Amino acid sequence: MPRRARVKGNEGLRCRAYGHPWIDYGWLPMIQEGLRMWSQAFECGRCKAKRHDRRAFRTFALLRRRYELPSGYPSRLTRAEALTALVEGQEEGGTIKSIQGEAVLGA
């Protein structure tokens, strides 16, 4: 079994608070259990999470979505809790810089 990526620094917390900046690796036509569909793969440019979508061949309706989250990703936190943790980190002397158009807190 391949090793999972590991979240570095606050990347996972930022993704949980702001959402993932997905990199789209494109579409691949496939047949699974006799059903024609499209497979689409994404990777987060910040925390390296992976997302795999399966869509209906003609309508592109989402059939299935699966995530591979890196080790250490804060999946149990809500978005609000992740944002609070980032703000508290800034208040303790940490800095939160703009990443791919995110708002800069305290600027």
C-alpha positions in Angstrom: 0.0 0.0 0.0 1.5 3.4 -0.9 2.3 5.8 1.9 -0.1 8.8 2.3 1.3 12.3 1.9 1.8 14.2 5.1 0.4 17.7 5.7 3.2 20.3 6.4 2.7 23.3 8.6 -0.8 24.9 8.4 -1.6 23.8 4.9 -4.3 21.3 6.0 -5.8 23.9 8.4 -5.9 26.5 5.6 -7.6 24.0 3.2 -10.1 23.1 5.9 -10.9 26.8 6.5 -10.8 28.2 2.9 -11.3 25.2 0.7 -8.8 23.4 -1.6 -7.1 25.0 -4.6 -7.7 22.0 -6.8 -5.4 21.1 -9.7 -7.4 19.4 -12.5 -5.5 16.5 -14.1 -8.2 16.0 -16.7 -10.9 13.6 -17.9 -10.5 9.9 -18.7 -13.4 7.9 -20.3 -13.9 4.5 -18.7 -16.3 1.6 -18.4 -17.0 0.2 -14.9 -19.4 -2.6 -14.3 -20.8 -2.1 -17.8 -21.5 1.6 -17.3 -19.7 4.2 -19.4 -18.5 7.1 -17.4 -15.9 9.8 -17.1 -13.2 9.8 -14.4 -11.7 13.0 -13.3 -8.7 13.4 -10.9 -7.7 16.4 -8.8 -4.9 17.2 -6.4 -4.8 20.0 -3.9 -1.8 22.3 -4.6 -1.5 23.2 -1.0 -2.0 20.1 1.2 -1.7 17.4 -1.5 -5.2 15.8 -0.9 -6.5 13.9 -3.9 -10.1 13.9 -5.2 -11.5 11.3 -7.6 -14.9 12.0 -9.4 -16.9 9.6 -11.5 -19.5 11.3 -13.8 -22.2 9.9 -16.1 -21.0 9.7 -19.7 -23.8 11.7 -21.3 -25.1 14.0 -18.6 -21.9 14.5 -16.5 -24.0 14.0 -13.4 -21.8 13.2 -10.4 -22.0 9.5 -9.6 -19.3 9.1 -7.0 -16.7 11.3 -5.3 -13.8 9.9 -3.2 -11.1 11.7 -1.3 -7.6 10.6 -0.2 -6.6 13.0 2.6 -3.0 13.3 3.7 -1.9 12.1 7.1 -2.4 14.9 9.6 -5.3 16.6 7.7 -7.7 18.1 10.3 -10.9 16.5 8.9 -12.7 16.5 12.2 -12.7 20.3 12.4 -15.5 22.4 10.9 -14.6 25.2 8.6 -15.3 27.7 11.4 -13.1 25.8 13.9 -10.3 25.7 11.4 -10.6 29.5 10.7 -10.6 30.2 14.5 -7.4 28.1 14.9 -5.7 30.1 12.1 -6.8 33.4 13.7 -5.6 32.2 17.2 -2.3 31.2 15.6 -1.9 34.8 14.3 -2.7 36.3 17.6 0.1 34.2 19.2 2.6 35.8 16.9 2.3 33.6 13.8 1.7 35.2 10.4 -0.9 34.2 7.9 0.2 35.1 4.4 -2.0 35.3 1.3 -2.0 32.0 -0.6 -3.6 31.9 -4.1 -5.9 34.9 -3.5 -6.9 34.1 0.1 -7.7 37.1 2.3 -4.9 38.2 4.5 -6.0 38.4 8.1 -4.8 41.4 10.1 -3.4 43.2 7.1 
